[in-house]
Amino acid sequence: MLRTISFILVTLFLSPILVQSAPIDAVWKSVQAPENPELSSVTISPGDTALLILDIEELTCNMERRPRCLETVPRIADLMARARKAGVAVIYSLTPKGTPETILPSVTPRNGEAIVQSSVDKFWKTDLEKILQEKNIAKVIITGTAAHGAVMHTATAAGFRGLDVILPVDCLSAADLYTEQATVQLLKTGPGTRKRITMTSSPLITFP
């Protein structure tokens, strides 16, 4: 009874405050972006790490739809070349409408490199988890587009499966900088990834 009375009193006290508070869109205007996360140097262990290249296709990575994606492709290509040289597994994904032929030439798969196809979560209804388990993978380097699509959802799904996530923030892209920054912040603080993610950039990644 006492709890009920207390709840009613608190509600009555707060009601005028809640009614008079500013509309949320007005409140949002006062928000300042948090500081960018600190980027760490990472030395890769080839035997238990895979590089994921997500949805770098003609359909998603072009001047009309997502020009920022094209800026990331040379960095992803360099990371891919160094990963292959070190013996790191490279795994690709496609959008539901993509084909292996639509992957951009500078990051095209080699024969035998795995390709999965799904919506934004590349574990969903694909063999990605099985592929990683068969290769004894414990860590994934995630690159690609869109930041708030395939990158964010696949990184979260990887974290849920106990995998460590390495995120080179210069190798993901969206239509605008705000979305890229927001994605990085969500992955930094999100419950599925915050204890498992390492923020880095491609020059800070070293292969033996």
VENTA-V661614 format. One record per residue. RES is the residue in three letters. SS is DSSP state (a for helix, b for strand, c for the rest). Layout:
# VENTA-V661614
res->[RES;RES]
ss->[SS;SS]
This chain:
# VENTA-V661614
res->[MET;LEU;ARG;THR;ILE;SER;PHE;ILE;LEU;VAL;THR;LEU;PHE;LEU;SER;PRO;ILE;LEU;VAL;GLN;SER;ALA;PRO;ILE;ASP;ALA;VAL;TRP;LYS;SER;VAL;GLN;ALA;PRO;GLU;ASN;PRO;GLU;LEU;SER;SER;VAL;THR;ILE;SER;PRO;GLY;ASP;THR;ALA;LEU;LEU;ILE;LEU;ASP;ILE;GLU;GLU;LEU;THR;CYS;ASN;MET;GLU;ARG;ARG;PRO;ARG;CYS;LEU;GLU;THR;VAL;PRO;ARG;ILE;ALA;ASP;LEU;MET;ALA;ARG;ALA;ARG;LYS;ALA;GLY;VAL;ALA;VAL;ILE;TYR;SER;LEU;THR;PRO;LYS;GLY;THR;PRO;GLU;THR;ILE;LEU;PRO;SER;VAL;THR;PRO;ARG;ASN;GLY;GLU;ALA;ILE;VAL;GLN;SER;SER;VAL;ASP;LYS;PHE;TRP;LYS;THR;ASP;LEU;GLU;LYS;ILE;LEU;GLN;GLU;LYS;ASN;ILE;ALA;LYS;VAL;ILE;ILE;THR;GLY;THR;ALA;ALA;HIS;GLY;ALA;VAL;MET;HIS;THR;ALA;THR;ALA;ALA;GLY;PHE;ARG;GLY;LEU;ASP;VAL;ILE;LEU;PRO;VAL;ASP;CYS;LEU;SER;ALA;ALA;ASP;LEU;TYR;THR;GLU;GLN;ALA;THR;VAL;GLN;LEU;LEU;LYS;THR;GLY;PRO;GLY;THR;ARG;LYS;ARG;ILE;THR;MET;THR;SER;SER;PRO;LEU;ILE;THR;PHE;PRO]
ss->[c;a;a;a;a;a;a;a;a;a;a;a;a;a;a;a;a;a;a;a;c;c;c;a;a;a;a;a;c;c;c;c;c;c;c;c;c;c;c;c;c;b;b;b;c;a;a;a;b;b;b;b;b;b;c;c;b;c;c;c;c;c;a;a;a;a;a;a;a;a;a;a;a;a;a;a;a;a;a;a;a;a;a;a;a;a;c;c;b;b;b;b;b;b;c;c;c;c;c;a;a;a;b;c;a;a;a;c;c;c;c;c;c;c;b;b;b;c;c;c;c;c;c;c;c;c;c;a;a;a;a;a;a;a;c;c;c;c;b;b;b;b;b;b;b;c;a;a;a;a;a;a;a;a;a;a;a;a;a;a;c;c;c;b;b;b;b;b;a;a;a;b;b;c;c;c;a;a;a;a;a;a;a;a;a;a;a;a;a;c;c;c;c;c;c;c;b;b;b;b;c;a;a;a;b;b;b;c]
